[in-house]
Amino acid sequence: MVKDKQAYYGWLGAEEDRYLRLARIYVPPYDILVESIVSTVKEEVEKLNKPSFYVLDVGCGVGNIAYEILKSLPNVYLTAIDVENNMIKVSKQRLAQYAKEGKAFIKQLNILELSEKEKYDVAYTNLVLHNLPFNDKKNALKKIYEALRNQGLFIWGDTIIFSNEDDLKAMWHQRITHAIDNGALEDPYFFIKNFYKEMYEDHSLKPLEMCRLLKETNFSLESGIIDARYGFALFFARKQD
Ligand SMILES: C[S@@+](CC[C@H](N)C(=O)[O-])C[C@H]1O[C@@H](n2cnc3c(N)ncnc32)[C@H](O)[C@@H]1O
């Protein structure tokens, strides 16, 4: 991740509640994305019914998704990685109890440097890969694929764009209106910084491009949710050897 983006996430993670407060302002379906990931992991754990179930959280942020999973699933062992130091600090605090019990492993690591092989039953990444340019994104998906066991499940939540300019304009209009209606202009500097980053510095894909990348990595796509109004997608794909 480039230095500017690391500073952006460093600032977001510097205060305990700042990230989640702003995520709900700037990502209208944030709670739906989180809830969909957590409930899918739960379903997968129940379906496999194994004594120990291994989960990887790529770009864990403040550790809130990992916390929800660990709270309700006693047989889960979860590794949470994030490249940014402040995010790791907050995650370590949030997951301290589970780390003490040997259930949570929190590491400061770039996904591109992950070296684990065929270990995890589920890997998920939410609102992370849009930070990576295309080739890095491809490599990140390969790393995730290698880290999963055969038939392991991958959940990819992310921002999306559209090829049609009218759709794109309508989406930004909805996003910006939602942010303003929810108090974003209390901090106009961050408002501009956030939308500038999203529009000009991020590397979001079209939903079809996300599907193609999954296929190229050899994942088999199971299902997906596309929120065209606000520009988010969640895909569920399985590793197949
Ligand atoms: C928008 S936050 C999402 C956090 C969390 N997944 C969530 O849904 O709330 C993006 C996170 O991805 C992390 N990140 C960005 N690039 C990364 C990379 N290459 N490897 C690991 N983490 C990365 C950032 O530091 C940040 O914490």
The ligand as an SDF file (V2000), in Angstrom:
LIG
                    3D

 27 29  0  0  0  0  0  0  0  0999 V2000
  -11.5400    0.1670    4.9440 C   0  0  0  0  0  0  0  0  0  0  0  0
  -10.5100   -0.7410    6.0380 S   0  0  0  0  0  0  0  0  0  0  0  0
  -11.4480   -2.2510    6.1990 C   0  0  0  0  0  0  0  0  0  0  0  0
  -11.2610   -2.8830    7.5540 C   0  0  0  0  0  0  0  0  0  0  0  0
  -12.1600   -4.0900    7.8350 C   0  0  0  0  0  0  0  0  0  0  0  0
  -11.9160   -5.1510    6.9020 N   0  0  0  0  0  0  0  0  0  0  0  0
  -13.6090   -3.7020    7.8160 C   0  0  0  0  0  0  0  0  0  0  0  0
  -14.3810   -4.2160    7.0040 O   0  0  0  0  0  0  0  0  0  0  0  0
  -13.9990   -2.8690    8.6400 O   0  0  0  0  0  0  0  0  0  0  0  0
   -9.1690   -1.2940    5.0050 C   0  0  0  0  0  0  0  0  0  0  0  0
   -8.0580   -1.9600    5.8090 C   0  0  0  0  0  0  0  0  0  0  0  0
   -7.2250   -2.6640    4.9010 O   0  0  0  0  0  0  0  0  0  0  0  0
   -5.8850   -2.5220    5.3390 C   0  0  0  0  0  0  0  0  0  0  0  0
   -5.0060   -2.8140    4.1930 N   0  0  0  0  0  0  0  0  0  0  0  0
   -4.8770   -2.0920    3.0530 C   0  0  0  0  0  0  0  0  0  0  0  0
   -3.9880   -2.6670    2.2270 N   0  0  0  0  0  0  0  0  0  0  0  0
   -3.5580   -3.7920    2.8460 C   0  0  0  0  0  0  0  0  0  0  0  0
   -2.6420   -4.8080    2.4960 C   0  0  0  0  0  0  0  0  0  0  0  0
   -1.9700   -4.7630    1.3530 N   0  0  0  0  0  0  0  0  0  0  0  0
   -2.4340   -5.8400    3.3530 N   0  0  0  0  0  0  0  0  0  0  0  0
   -3.1030   -5.8770    4.5400 C   0  0  0  0  0  0  0  0  0  0  0  0
   -3.9800   -4.9280    4.9350 N   0  0  0  0  0  0  0  0  0  0  0  0
   -4.2060   -3.8980    4.1040 C   0  0  0  0  0  0  0  0  0  0  0  0
   -5.8340   -1.0920    5.8520 C   0  0  0  0  0  0  0  0  0  0  0  0
   -4.7410   -0.8470    6.6920 O   0  0  0  0  0  0  0  0  0  0  0  0
   -7.1720   -0.9770    6.5720 C   0  0  0  0  0  0  0  0  0  0  0  0
   -7.0900   -1.3520    7.9190 O   0  0  0  0  0  0  0  0  0  0  0  0
  1  2  1  0
  2  3  1  0
  2 10  1  0
  3  4  1  0
  4  5  1  0
  5  6  1  0
  5  7  1  0
  7  8  2  0
  7  9  1  0
 10 11  1  0
 11 12  1  0
 11 26  1  0
 12 13  1  0
 13 14  1  0
 13 24  1  0
 14 15  1  0
 14 23  1  0
 15 16  2  0
 16 17  1  0
 17 18  1  0
 17 23  2  0
 18 19  1  0
 18 20  2  0
 20 21  1  0
 21 22  2  0
 22 23  1  0
 24 25  1  0
 24 26  1  0
 26 27  1  0
M  CHG  2   2   1   9  -1
M  END
$$$$
